[in-house]
Amino acid sequence: MSLQKRYNFTTNPKNDILSGTVVAVALIPEAIAFALIAGLSPQIGLYTAFILGLITALIGGKPGMISGATGAVAVVLVDLVLKHGVEYMFWAAVLAGIIQILIGLFRLGKFIRLVPQPAIYGFVNGLAIVIATSQIPLIKDSNLMTIFLVLLTMAIIYILPRFTKAIPASLGALIAITALVLTFNIDTKQIKDLADISGSFPTFHLPAAPLNFETLKIILPYSIIIALVGLIESLLTLSVLDEMSGERGSGNQECIAQGVGNMTCGLFGAMPGCAMIGQSMINFTSGGKGRLSALTAAILLILFVVVLSKYIALIPLAALVGIMFVVAIATFSWSSLGHFKRMPKEDLFVMIAVTIITIFADLAIAVIAGVIISALVFAWKHAKIYARTHMEGERKIYELEGPLFFGSVHSFLEKFDPKNDPFEVVIDFKNARVLDQSGVEAIDKITKKYKEAGKSIVLRHLSNECKELLTEAGPYCTWEEDDPNYRVAIDY
């Protein structure tokens, strides 16, 4: 694979640079807001957007995906910063990065595929609502002119592509609204009303907290949560962009990139972060499909902070809020609403539950809850094993069908009648499969009952590994030429 194709820097440089410019401006209020949520200075959030954005742009698993300070990680940091201070947070970022790198090296990023589609719908829809509602504080108590500017921004974004695609619609709206506000001196909030964004380039900063066992005990729980929350949001964002672009990114590579980025953040005075689905959507919908777009966003952001802060401070918040409202609308999976009538009730429940938990609790909790609920629903739906019986002379044949695992053990044991069955019994597993240790123990249990009843029992078509795991039933297994070949999941 060529370097150009692998890194995708120059597929469409004009679109990448222009979309990266929009993202850089839109990153500023979010980076400031998330830093303030964690009890940190605005510069720390801006440094995160630059450092993590730069590193993931270069080595991330998905070209064009934007990373920086996020709310999902910020809420984890609140307690750590409040109780132990910012220096411990820096060490927590370093340790979280190490954990993420190890997850990537051991190729565990693939487990994001275990997240079912209804949970992804719920994640996307919940996050779209969170993106929209998080903009409200920025325009709360604003005048009618500010509301008008928000609506005008949205209108420009939707209408401008009909006339020209020379520049991204979001950038066009940003320029137009800023020019309108400055020309007519309109009374509306600007970025300078949020916080002072001026600063310098980040410098190497070895955390002042002592690096010893006591520090490790303090930061380890936070680092694990930061690492997992960050990867869940990053990998789900990657999955959403994969579906939109039709090109698959590398989850494991993204884990490593996030890890390297968070380690660097901790050593350069920044907070940990992860992929940002809202900013990634802005980049994607503005035409930023290559690494150059994310790279442009990161570099321009730090230049805004160091060189152009007094000019960027003049951008009206209404324009940024309008852009984010459009992003929220685009992020929401409207097609999922059309599935309501056709979607199984249990999948609908998972989607709604994940949406609600994402809005009111936490993204990671929502996704984990979705996976657990889906797994329990799957186990419940498959918690039955079926048996057809017939007589062959004096022998009674049980032909089983379905999975034998912890969820179906009770159903399995109910199929048999050792007390009233004839002297010879055959249990045929040709159309069944033993999935776990609970299934193995259930076979042993029913075999023991037939032995105690003085009956002869034969077990057909079990895999070799299953036969080896059986203790009571082992001697009663037959060895057929068409025995299946599968392994049994057991706990050691």
C-alpha positions, -999 to +999 in steps of 0.1 A: +000+000+000+014+034-009+021+061+017-004+084+001-032+058+001-024+047+036-023+082+051-049+098+028-034+133+030-041+145-005-073+130-017-090+164-017-067+189-001-090+219-006-119+203+011-097+189+039-082+223+047-115+242+046-134+216+067-104+215+091-108+253+095-144+250+104-136+222+129-108+243+145-131+271+152-159+248+165-135+230+188-128+262+208-161+265+228-163+227+234-127+224+246-133+253+270-166+240+282-153+205+289-122+218+307-144+240+329-166+209+337-135+191+350-126+221+371-096+230+349-084+261+331-096+267+295-061+264+282-058+228+294-089+218+273-075+237+242-041+219+246-059+186+247-077+194+214-044+203+198-022+174+212-047+146+209-061+159+177-026+162+161-015+127+171-047+109+161-047+128+128-013+113+121-016+078+133-053+072+141-074+044+127-098+066+107-087+095+085-107+126+092-118+116+127-115+144+152-103+139+188-100+163+218-114+170+252-149+154+256-177+155+282-176+117+286-140+119+299-144+152+317-170+139+341-147+112+352-120+138+360-142+160+382-138+138+413-101+132+408-092+169+403-114+179+432-099+154+457-063+152+446-055+180+422-045+186+386-010+170+389-026+136+397-048+140+367-018+143+345-004+110+358-039+095+353-038+106+317-004+089+312-016+056+328-049+057+308-028+061+276-007+031+285-038+010+291-052+020+257-020+012+239-020-023+255-056-028+244-046-019+208-015-040+209-034-071+221-059-064+193-089-060+217-105-032+197-124-058+177-147-063+206-165-031+197-182-054+171-201-070+201-221-038+204-255-046+187-270-024+161-299-012+183-273-001+209-255+018+182-287+035+171-294+044+208-258+057+212-261+079+181-295+092+189-287+099+225-255+117+216-273+138+190-297+150+217-268+156+241-250+177+214-282+198+209-290+203+245-254+211+254-256+242+231-285+257+251-264+271+280-244+290+254-274+310+243-294+309+275-309+343+284-299+356+250-319+382+231-341+375+201-313+386+177-291+358+189-319+333+183-323+348+148-286+344+141-287+308+151-316+301+127-299+321+100-267+300+104-287+268+100-305+282+070-272+292+053-258+257+059-288+241+042-291+266+014-255+274+004-247+240-012-275+246-037-256+275-051-219+266-046-198+238-032-166+258-035-164+261+003-180+240+030-214+253+040-204+255+077-175+277+069-196+299+047-222+303+074-194+311+100-179+338+078-213+353+069-226+355+105-193+369+118-192+396+091-229+405+098-223+408+135-191+429+131-205+451+104-237+461+122-223+458+157-250+434+167-254+428+205-247+390+208-223+368+228-189+361+213-162+336+220-144+362+242-174+361+265-167+324+273-131+328+284-097+342+275-083+317+249-050+334+245-019+314+255+013+298+244+024+265+229+022+236+254+055+226+269+068+194+284+056+191+320+065+162+342+036+159+367+046+173+402+028+145+421+051+118+433+053+088+411+050+060+437+027+032+448+004+055+467-001+076+436-007+045+415-035+034+439-051+068+436-051+071+399-055+035+387-094+033+391-097+067+373-073+057+346-091+024+338-124+043+335-109+070+314-093+044+291-125+024+286-148+054+283-125+070+258-121+039+237-158+031+237-167+066+224-138+066+200-145+031+185-183+038+183-175+071+165-152+051+141-181+026+135-205+054+127-181+071+103-173+037+087-210+032+079-213+067+065-181+065+044-183+029+033-146+024+042-136+005+073-111+020+097-088+001+121-101-001+157-068-014+171-048+013+154-072+039+168-067+024+203-030+029+200-033+064+186-057+074+215-032+059+240-002+077+225-022+109+225-034+107+261+001+098+273+014+129+255-014+150+270-004+140+305+032+149+299+024+183+283-001+197+308-033+186+291-063+166+301-071+131+286-097+130+259-111+108+230-128+110+197-155+136+193-185+124+173-199+160+169-167+175+155-161+144+134-195+148+119-188+185+111-156+174+094-172+146+074-202+166+063-180+195+053-160+173+030-130+165+053-124+128+045-085+127+048-060+130+075-051+165+063-085+178+076-079+166+112-043+178+110-054+212+098-079+215+126-053+207+153-027+231+139-051+259+133-065+255+168-031+261+185-024+290+161-057+306+171-047+303+207-011+316+202-013+341+174-049+349+164-068+347+197-080+384+196-096+378+162-111+344+169-126+359+201-148+380+179-167+350+164-203+350+176-214+320+196-247+320+177-228+308+146-212+279+164-244+270+181-262+269+147-235+247+133-238+223+162-276+221+159-271+211+123-246+185+134-271+171+160-298+168+133-273+150+109-261+128+137-295+116+148-304+083+130-337+092+116-339+059+098-341+042+132-375+058+138-388+040+107-378+007+122-401+011+152-429-010+136-407-037+122-380-039+149-385-067+175-397-054+208-365-064+227-343-045+201-366-015+204-362-016+242-324-017+239-324+013+215-346+034+238-328+024+269-293+032+255-307+066+242-321+075+276-290+064+296-267+083+271-288+115+277-291+113+315-261+092+326-230+084+307-221+071+273-200+042+285-226+031+310-252+033+282-233+012+258-223-014+284-260-016+295-270-020+259-246-049+254-257-066+287-294-062+279-289-075+244-269-105+257-296-113+283-324-110+257-304-133+234-299-158+262-336-156+271-347-161+234-324-191+231-330-206+266-349-235+252-337-267+237-361-289+219-364-327+218-382-351+194-388-386+207-395-419+189-391-456+195-366-479+177-377-513+188-373-513+226-351-481+226-364-446+231-345-420+210-343-383+221-333-361+191-322-328+205-322-294+187-308-261+199-279-248+220-272-263+254-257-236+277-264-221+311-297-205+299-312-237+284-300-262+311-333-262+329-353-267+297-329-296+288-333-314+321-371-312+318-372-332+286-362-365+302-381-390+323-356-415+337-382-431+360-407-440+332-384-444+302-377-479+288-345-497+298-325-484+267-323-447+260-304-428+233-298-391+234-288-377+200-270-344+199-266-342+161-287-310+158-276-296+192-244-280+204-229-279+239-217-243+244-204-241+280-195-259+312-230-257+324-241-277+294-214-303+301-225-306+337-262-310+327-253-340+305-234-355+334-264-349+357-290-365+334-266-395+327-263-400+365-301-400+369-305-428+343-277-448+359-293-445+393-326-456+377-308-487+364-313-477+327-289-481+298-280-448+281-261-439+249-249-404+239-245-398+202-228-370+182-209-351+208-177-333+199-144-348+210-137-320+234-171-323+249-165-360+255-132-353+272-149-328+296-176-353+307-169-372+339-202-392+345-213-395+309-179-401+292-181-439+291-215-438+275-206-417+245-205-433+211-178-424+184-194-418+150-178-409+117-199-377+115-193-365+150-193-327+151-161-307+158-165-277+181-150-264+213-168-258+245-164-225+264-154-233+299-140-214+329-108-227+345 
